[in-house]
Amino acid sequence: VAHSEWERLKSEKLKLKRRIEEAREDQEEALRSEEKARELRRVAFAREMRLRQQMDLVDNRAAEAIAVEERSIEEQEAEEQRPPAETLLPDPFPSGLVLSPGTWSTIDGFPDDFWEIPNSQPEVSL
């Protein structure tokens, strides 16, 4: 093999080695980019899930507030359906049948003073 041919092959080999090394570096850079992209995607997905949970909580609070408001409206409507208190007749016997002690004595056959509370201190005669 001629010396010039040998030099040309040697030069070609060095060029190919450099290009192989560049290709390897490009692959490593691409791999780092992929890993970074995967990490960014993972973080974005976690953020989306957290935001969805927050939205669910807000939806639940809104539903509870609506239910409370509906219940309040129903109670108010029920209150409006009732007749006003002043139109109702007062109960003539608010705590049941009211009888005087004399009436009870007559019914039970006791003397009229039976229902009276005696003095707490006995009377002393001198």
WOQUI-V5196 format. One line per field, one symbol per residue. ss: DSSP state (H for helix, E for strand, C for the rest). psi: psi as a letter, one per 40 degrees, with the letter a starting at -180 (. if undefined). A space follows every 10 residues. Layout:
BEGIN
ss: ???
psi: ???
END
This chain:
BEGIN
ss: CCHHHHHHHH HHHHHHHHHH HHHHHHHHHH HHHHHHHHHH HHHHHHHHHH HHHHHHHHHH HHHHHHHHHH HHHHHHHHHH HCCCHHHCCC CCCCCCCCCC HHHHHHHHCC CHHHHCCCCC CCCCCC
psi: hidddddddd dddddddddd dddddddddd dddddddddd dddddddddd dddddddddd dddddddddd dddddddddd diiideeihi hdgdfahhii dddddddefi idedeihiid hihhh.
END
